[in-house]
Amino acid sequence: MSIKAIKTEYKGYKFRSRLEARWAVFFDATNIEWDYEPEGFKIENRGEIIHYLPDFWLPEFHTYVEVKGPVLTEAEKNKALFLSDTGEGYEAGGQVLILQKIPEISEASPVFKMAFGGGWTQAIFAKCYVCKGVHLIREDTGDLSCICECLERSDNPIDISYEHCETDMEFAYKKARQARFEFGVKG
């Protein structure tokens, strides 16, 4: 028996899976600009040519996004690591965020894997309670992957404890989880 992802249309894009379309819904609900499969890469590693087409490009964060099912294979991990190590691409970002299922909201902010500089770290989406923008934060350094002008006005505008942004972030994750594309509904 073989199980295949269901191709899904949302906002004029034909996504390879419903999970990809649901992450696009999340990005829209949080006002994160995204581009779907903007550029493919041919990466050479020890004489082997690897073809790689990341699912999303988030220009504000200079980050590629790869949406995967529950198990990340070694080949998928290696592609993300190779691209993060080259610093090349659509706009050289040097980081690839791995997103899997849309998380259920709990007491803590959901944490995601990120390939950065040929190694692994973790990242979270967090909301600035000053500008209300959603940002991507690498947990290894706390560095913002985008520039928030609120940093100049406040010592700690980014809330990574989740309390202050619960309603909006919970809404975005919930909206993505509940998105329906059946029977001709296009998001």
C-alpha positions in Angstrom: 0.0 0.0 0.0 1.3 3.5 -0.9 0.2 6.7 0.7 0.7 9.9 -1.3 0.2 13.6 -0.3 -2.9 15.3 -1.8 -2.0 18.1 -4.1 -3.8 21.2 -3.0 -4.6 24.6 -4.5 -4.4 27.8 -2.3 -4.2 31.4 -3.5 -3.5 30.3 -7.0 -0.6 28.1 -6.1 -0.7 24.3 -6.5 1.0 22.9 -3.5 2.4 19.4 -3.5 0.6 18.6 -0.2 -2.1 19.9 2.1 0.5 20.4 4.8 2.4 22.8 2.6 -0.9 24.7 1.9 -1.7 24.8 5.6 1.7 26.4 6.4 0.9 29.0 3.7 -2.3 29.7 5.6 -0.2 30.1 8.8 2.1 32.5 7.1 -0.8 34.5 5.8 -2.5 34.6 9.2 0.7 36.0 10.7 1.4 38.4 7.9 4.7 36.6 7.0 5.5 37.2 3.3 6.3 34.0 1.5 7.1 32.7 -2.0 6.4 29.1 -3.0 9.2 27.1 -4.7 11.0 30.2 -6.1 14.2 28.5 -7.1 15.8 25.1 -7.3 19.4 24.2 -6.7 22.0 21.8 -7.9 24.3 21.2 -5.0 27.6 19.3 -5.4 28.8 17.3 -2.4 31.8 15.1 -2.7 31.3 14.6 -6.4 27.6 13.8 -6.0 25.0 16.2 -7.6 21.9 16.8 -5.5 18.8 18.6 -6.8 16.9 20.6 -4.2 13.8 22.7 -4.5 12.9 24.2 -1.1 9.2 24.7 -0.5 9.1 28.3 0.6 11.3 31.4 0.7 10.6 33.9 3.6 12.2 37.1 2.3 11.8 39.0 5.6 13.8 36.3 7.4 16.2 35.4 4.6 15.1 31.8 5.3 14.2 28.8 3.1 11.5 26.5 4.5 11.1 22.8 3.9 7.8 21.2 4.9 8.1 17.5 5.7 6.0 14.7 7.1 6.5 13.2 10.6 9.9 11.5 9.7 12.8 13.5 8.3 15.1 11.2 6.3 18.8 11.5 6.2 18.7 12.6 2.6 16.3 15.4 3.5 18.4 16.5 6.4 21.5 16.5 4.2 19.9 18.7 1.5 19.0 21.3 4.1 22.4 21.2 5.6 24.2 21.5 2.2 22.1 24.5 1.3 22.6 26.2 4.7 26.3 25.7 4.3 26.7 27.1 0.8 25.0 30.5 1.7 23.9 30.6 -2.0 20.5 30.9 -3.5 17.5 33.0 -4.2 18.8 35.5 -1.7 21.7 34.0 0.2 20.2 33.3 3.7 22.2 30.4 4.9 19.4 28.9 6.9 16.7 26.3 6.2 13.7 26.0 8.5 12.2 22.5 8.8 8.4 22.6 9.4 6.4 19.4 10.0 2.9 19.1 11.3 1.0 22.3 12.3 1.6 22.3 16.1 -1.1 22.2 18.8 -0.6 25.1 21.1 0.5 24.3 24.6 2.3 26.1 27.4 5.5 26.7 25.4 6.1 28.1 22.0 6.5 25.4 19.4 10.1 24.8 18.5 11.3 23.9 15.0 14.6 22.5 13.5 16.8 24.9 11.5 19.8 24.1 9.4 22.3 27.0 9.8 25.8 27.2 8.5 26.0 23.5 7.9 24.8 22.6 11.5 21.6 22.3 13.4 19.9 24.7 15.8 16.3 25.4 16.8 14.0 28.3 16.0 10.6 29.6 17.1 8.1 32.1 15.7 7.4 34.8 18.3 5.4 38.0 18.3 6.8 41.4 19.2 4.3 42.9 21.6 5.3 46.4 20.5 4.9 46.3 16.7 2.7 43.1 16.7 4.9 41.6 14.0 5.8 37.9 14.1 9.5 37.1 14.0 11.7 34.1 13.6 14.2 33.7 16.4 17.1 31.3 16.4 17.3 29.8 19.9 21.1 29.1 19.8 21.9 32.8 19.8 18.5 34.6 20.2 19.3 36.4 17.0 16.4 37.8 15.1 16.2 36.6 11.5 14.7 39.9 10.6 15.1 43.5 11.8 12.6 44.8 14.2 12.8 48.6 14.8 11.3 47.9 18.3 14.7 46.7 19.4 15.8 50.3 19.4 12.9 51.3 21.7 12.7 48.5 24.2 15.1 46.1 25.9 13.0 43.0 25.3 10.2 43.5 22.8 10.2 39.9 21.6 8.1 37.7 23.8 9.3 34.2 23.6 7.4 33.0 26.7 4.2 32.9 24.5 2.0 34.6 27.1 1.5 38.0 25.4 1.0 36.6 22.0 -1.2 33.6 22.8 -4.4 34.8 21.2 -2.9 35.8 17.8 -0.4 33.0 17.5 -3.0 30.4 18.7 -5.4 31.8 16.1 -2.8 31.4 13.3 -1.9 27.8 14.2 -5.6 27.0 14.6 -6.5 28.6 11.3 -3.8 26.6 9.6 -4.9 23.3 11.2 -8.5 23.9 10.4 -8.0 25.0 6.7 -10.2 23.0 4.4 -9.5 22.4 0.8 -11.9 19.6 -0.1 -14.5 19.6 -2.8 -13.2 22.5 -4.8 -12.6 24.8 -1.8 -9.4 26.8 -2.6 -8.5 28.2 0.8 
